[in-house]
């Protein structure tokens, strides 16, 4: 039977070898020694190098270890990113618990972030009605005057202090919640990262 399986795989042009596991090795001490901004935001360093290799659980564990350090106290983005990595790894209950710790207090955020958190948690808990309410809340938030003039076709266009031109959907993370709705029956990894979910008309 095993020989037949290999023969069928060969005949169909399929590899009999299982997919190669990603190399998830990293220098833990060096990672934990990084300053918070570099560890969390550097696209070519910190925990993101693990995520880019598909090492989501390892990235989550590294983020958890970093969040426990005194220098990371109060850094809710590190908690959020650990939650995302738990979700990528299929650890939905752990992801939800972490994401709930990132809500912004009333008065410190117009509501964009909290609506995004609500929508993400609703998706992970398979609650479509709650996800639709979160999306409705997000688009109902008034656009600040200083941003309204830079909006075109539902996107916010601006230039950073470093001269980088940025073009992002507005309100923030609306494309993510729309992706969750379009691909509600898919897993988090697919709904979050698949272009057909997030921006089906963008190519």
C-alpha positions in Angstrom: 0.0 0.0 0.0 2.8 2.4 0.8 4.5 1.7 -2.5 1.2 2.4 -4.3 0.9 5.7 -2.4 4.4 6.8 -3.5 3.6 5.7 -7.1 0.4 7.7 -7.2 2.2 10.7 -5.7 4.9 10.5 -8.4 2.3 10.0 -11.2 0.4 13.2 -10.0 3.6 15.2 -9.9 3.5 15.4 -6.1 6.4 15.2 -3.8 6.4 12.2 -1.4 8.4 14.2 1.0 6.5 16.1 3.8 6.7 19.9 3.8 10.0 21.1 5.3 9.5 22.6 8.7 10.8 26.2 9.1 14.0 26.9 10.8 12.8 28.5 14.1 16.2 28.9 15.7 17.1 32.3 17.1 19.3 34.0 19.6 17.0 34.4 22.6 19.3 36.4 24.7 20.0 38.9 21.9 16.3 39.3 21.2 15.5 39.9 24.8 18.3 42.5 25.1 16.8 44.6 22.3 15.0 47.9 23.2 11.2 47.8 22.9 10.8 49.8 19.7 13.5 47.8 17.9 12.2 44.5 19.2 8.6 45.2 18.3 8.7 47.4 15.3 11.8 46.7 13.3 10.6 44.8 10.2 13.9 43.1 9.8 14.7 42.3 13.4 13.1 41.3 16.6 10.2 38.9 16.8 9.1 39.6 13.3 11.9 37.6 11.8 10.4 34.5 13.4 6.9 35.3 12.2 8.2 35.8 8.6 9.5 32.3 8.7 6.2 30.8 9.8 7.4 30.3 13.4 4.2 31.7 14.9 4.2 29.7 18.2 7.9 30.5 18.8 7.3 34.2 18.0 4.4 34.2 20.5 6.6 32.6 23.2 9.3 35.1 22.6 6.8 38.0 22.8 5.5 36.6 26.1 9.0 36.4 27.5 9.7 40.0 26.4 6.4 41.3 27.8 7.5 40.0 31.2 10.5 42.2 31.3 10.4 45.5 33.3 11.2 47.5 30.1 8.1 46.2 28.4 5.7 47.2 31.2 2.6 48.8 29.9 3.4 48.0 26.2 0.1 46.8 25.0 1.3 46.4 21.4 3.6 43.6 22.5 0.6 41.9 24.1 -1.4 42.4 20.9 1.3 41.0 18.7 1.6 38.0 21.0 -2.2 37.6 20.6 -1.9 37.7 16.8 0.8 35.1 16.9 -1.3 32.8 19.1 -4.1 33.2 16.6 -1.8 32.4 13.7 -0.8 29.3 15.6 -4.5 28.3 16.1 -4.4 29.1 19.9 -7.6 31.1 19.8 -8.6 31.2 23.5 -5.1 32.4 24.5 -5.2 35.0 21.7 -8.5 36.4 22.9 -7.3 36.6 26.5 -4.3 38.6 25.4 -6.2 40.9 23.0 -8.7 41.8 25.7 -5.8 43.3 27.7 -5.1 45.9 24.9 -8.3 47.9 25.1 -7.7 51.6 25.4 -9.4 53.5 28.2 -12.4 55.7 27.3 -11.2 59.1 26.3 -7.7 58.1 25.1 -8.8 56.7 21.8 -11.6 57.8 19.4 -12.6 54.2 19.3 -10.8 52.9 16.2 -8.6 50.6 18.2 -11.3 49.2 20.5 -13.6 48.5 17.5 -10.8 46.6 15.8 -10.1 44.6 19.0 -13.9 43.8 19.3 -14.0 42.7 15.6 -10.9 40.5 15.9 -12.2 38.8 19.0 -15.6 38.3 17.4 -13.9 36.6 14.5 -11.9 34.3 16.7 -15.0 33.4 18.7 -17.0 32.7 15.5 -19.5 35.4 16.3 -20.5 37.0 13.0 -23.1 39.3 14.5 -20.6 40.8 16.9 -18.1 41.2 14.1 -20.7 43.1 12.0 -21.4 45.3 15.0 -17.7 46.1 15.5 -17.4 47.0 11.8 -20.5 49.3 12.1 -19.0 50.9 15.1 -15.7 51.5 13.3 -17.2 53.2 10.3 -19.5 55.3 12.5 -16.6 57.1 14.3 -16.3 60.7 13.0 -13.2 61.3 10.9 -10.9 64.0 12.5 -10.8 67.2 10.6 -7.0 67.1 10.1 -7.4 63.7 8.3 -10.6 64.4 6.3 -8.7 66.5 3.7 -6.3 63.7 3.0 -8.9 61.1 2.3 -9.5 59.9 -1.2 -11.7 56.9 -2.2 -11.7 55.6 1.4 -8.0 55.8 1.8 -5.7 58.1 3.9 -2.8 59.5 2.0 0.0 61.2 3.9 3.8 61.6 4.0 5.8 60.7 7.1 8.4 62.9 8.7 11.0 60.8 6.9 9.5 61.5 3.5 7.8 58.1 3.0 4.4 58.3 1.2 1.8 56.2 2.9 -1.6 55.1 1.5 -3.7 53.1 4.0 -7.4 52.2 4.3 -9.6 54.5 6.5 -10.9 54.0 9.1 -7.9 52.1 10.4 -8.1 48.3 10.1 -11.4 48.4 8.2 -9.8 46.2 5.6 -9.0 43.7 8.3 -12.6 43.5 9.6 -13.9 43.3 6.0 -11.5 40.4 5.4 -12.8 38.6 8.4 -16.3 39.0 7.1 -15.5 37.9 3.6 -13.6 34.8 4.8 -15.5 34.2 8.0 -15.4 30.5 7.6 -11.6 30.4 7.1 -8.9 30.4 9.8 -7.3 33.5 11.2 -4.1 33.0 9.2 -6.0 32.9 5.9 -8.5 35.7 6.7 -5.7 38.0 7.9 -3.1 37.3 5.2 -4.9 36.3 2.0 -5.2 39.2 -0.5 -8.6 37.8 -1.7 -9.9 38.3 1.8 -8.4 41.6 2.6 -8.6 43.4 -0.7 -10.3 41.3 -3.4 -10.4 44.2 -5.9 -6.8 45.4 -5.3 -5.0 42.5 -7.0 
